[in-house]
Amino acid sequence: MSTHVGPTPPHYSLPHSAVMAWWLTAWLRGHEQTDTVLDVLGDGAHLLTGGSLVDLLGDVRRSQASYAGLALPVEGDLLGLGGPVTFNAAALEAGQAVVVGELGLVPEDVGETVQWHVHPAARRQLPDVGEADRALRATLVATADDLADLEVARWRPEAADALMNLHHRPTLDAPLGTPAACVDLAARGMQAWSIADLALEDDGGALTSYDAGQRRGLLQPLERAARRAVVAACSPEVWPDPRTSRSPNTPDG
């Protein structure tokens, strides 16, 4: 399967699979109606291979799952995947996937549409939201200090500006029922991911190959922490217990 989806979306846009996981979860749990999901995702923009978005929703409903979760694997870190090998390989090639019960959904950009390929999927292990949140915060602080020592403002001013404005987080549109803490974590994860991408965009900006290698070594932990944050924020099996925390995104009643 050839795909150009890739794990890293431009700017602060969530990956296709993150959006799909959030909205499928809201639909499966009754927070959002079918018509709303079709409108948001775009029936015709997202298609089941050989079918439609309605067909995809039908497959998901028949899985009897109560939520959908995100995977963002890269070589050496199959984050969010539990197998089998065929699904892992397809998700790794795409850089992302959705896990819904025993179904694995892998997106492929085809012209102006996103086609979803269905595979068998196994259970996976994930960092919980609190763990991912703490790791992201710690990694951001360490990375900011280290990049300042490498004079990031000289070779990548956009990344330096982003690091200086971490409180200006992107706004993400989440469906009803998504915990506010998870929406915030997803936004911060995408922000950190964007910083890592900006800082790694032009290794030629470093004065020496040593500087370039040092820069990459510093930024890889940030990229990893960012991916883990987004996966946890978009995987309901590790969300906070709703009985102990109330989300402003959850409707009354």
N, C-alpha and C positions, 0 to 999 in steps of 0.2 A: 504493500500500500504506500503510495507516494503522498506526502503531506507537507504543507508549508505552515502548519499551525504554529509550531514552536512553543517553548515553555514561557517565553518572555514577551508579553504584550507591550505595545507602545504606550508611553506616558503612564497614566495610572489606570488604564482600562483593565478590568478583571479578565482573565483568560475565559474562553468560551465555557470550559468545563466548570469553572467556579460559578459563573452565572447560572448554568444549567443545574448545578447541584443545589444552589439556594432555591431556585424556583420550583424544581421538582420536589424538594422537601416541603416547601410551603403548600404545594398542591396536594401531596400525599397526606399531609397532616390536616388538610381542610382549612388552612388559613387563606388560601387564594383559590378562586374559581377557575375552571378550565378556560373560559373565554379570556380571562385576564392573562393567564399564562401564555395562551396562543398569541395574544396581542403583544405582550412584552417580548417574547422570544421571536415572534414573527413567523407565522405559519407560511412556509415558502422560503424563509431565510434559513431555518433549521429543519433538516429532513432526516428521517431514517433512511439508510441506504435501501433503495428499492421501494420506498414508501414516503409518508408524510410525517409532519410533527405529531399529528393525531395518532398515527400508527405507533410512533415512538412512545407517546403517553400510554397507549394501550399496552405495549410490552412492559412498561414500567409498572402499571397497575397490576398486571397479571403476575409480576414478580412477588407481590404481597409484601414488599418492603415498606417501611414506614419513613424512610429518609434516603437521601442521596448524598454521597460524600465525594470529596475532591482528591485527586492524585496529581502530583507535579514531579514526575521522576526525571532524573538526569543520570548520565553514566556514573556509576559508582554510588548512587543514592536513589534507590527505587522508592522514593517517598510516596506513601499512600497506596502501594501495591502489595498484594499478597499472593499473586499468581492467578492462574497457571502461567506457564512460560509464554504461550501464544499471546495472551492478553498483555503480559508485561512487556513483550517485545513491541507490540503495536502502540501501547501507551508511551513507551520510551521513545519511539520514533516520532510520535506526535508531541511529546513533552508534556502531556496532560491527559487526563481521563476522568470519568465519573464512575463511581462504584455504587450500584443500587442493588442491595441484596446480593444475589448470585449473578447479577448482570454487570458487565463492564462496558461502558460507552466511550468510544474513542472518536474525537472529531477530526474531520478532514476538510480543509477549505477547498471548495470546488467552484471557481468563478466567484459569484456573489453569494453563494450559499455555503452553509456548513452541513456536511453530511456526517451522520453518526453511525459508526460501525459497532455492532453488538457482539460481545464475546462473553464466554463464561468467566466469572470472577470468583475469587476466594476471599476469605476474611483477611483483614490486614491489621497491623498495629500502628498507632499514631501517637504523637505527643498530645497531651491535653491542652486546652486553651491557656490555662495558667502557666504551664511549663513553657509553651511556645512564646507567650507574652514576656515572661521573665528573660528568656534567652535572647529575644529580639532587643529588648531594652539594654541589656548588658552588652550585646555585640555592637549596637549603635554607638554607645558611649566609647567603647574601646576603639572602634573604627574611626570615629571622629578625631580622637586624640592622635592616633597613629597617622592618619592622613594629613593632619595639620603639620606633623613633623616632616612629612614628605612634600610639604608645600603644594597641597592639592589645588589651591587657588591659582597657582601659576600654570599648571598643566591641564586643569579641568575646572574652570571657574563655575560652570553650571553645577557641577557636583558640590563644590564648596558652598554655593548659594543654597542648594537644597539642604545640606547639612546644617546650615545656619538658620533654616526656617522649618524645622521639624514640626513646630506647632501649627503650621499651615498645612493641614492634612487634606487629602482629596475627599470629596463627598461621593459616597457610593450609594446607589439606589438598591436597597434590599427589600425583599418581599416581607409581608406581615409574618410575624412569628419568628423572625431572625433576631436572636439576642443582640441588644445594643452593644455589648462588649465585643461580640464577634464582628459586627460591622466595623467597629473602631479598630479592632486588631487587623482585619483585612485591609483597611485603609492604610494603617501604619506599615503593614507588610509590603504592600504595593509601593509605598513611598520609599522604603528602604531598598527594595528591589530596583527601583528606578535609579536611585543613587549609585548602586553597584554597577548598573548598566552604563550610566554616564561616565563613571570613573574608569571603566574598563574599555570604553569605546575606542580609544586611540592610544594604544601602548606606545606608539611612536613619539608621543609627547614627553616621555621620560628621557632624561639626559643620558642614561646608560641602561644596558640590558639588566644590570643589577637592580636599578630603580624600578624597571618594569616588572621584574620578577617579584620584588618586594611588594609592589602595589597589588599585584594579582594575589599574592599570598595573604595580604591584609583583607582584600575584598571578598574572597571566596567564602569566609565564614559569615559575612554579612548577607551574601546572596543565599546561602544555605538557611540562615535564620529567617530571612524574609520568606522563602518558600515554605518553611515549616509553619510560620505564622499564618500565611494565607490558607494552607491546607487545613490547619486546625480550625480556623475561622469559618471554613466552608465544609466542615465534616461534623454533622450533628451528633455522631456517637461520642465525641469528646467535648461537646458543649456543656456549659454550666447547668446544673440541675435546676429546672424551672421552678421547683418547689422552694428553692432557697434564694433565687434571684429573679426579679421581675424585669422584663424587657419593655422599654417604651415602644418597641416595634410590635408588641403583641397586643391584639385588640382586646377590648373589655368584653367580659361575659364569657 
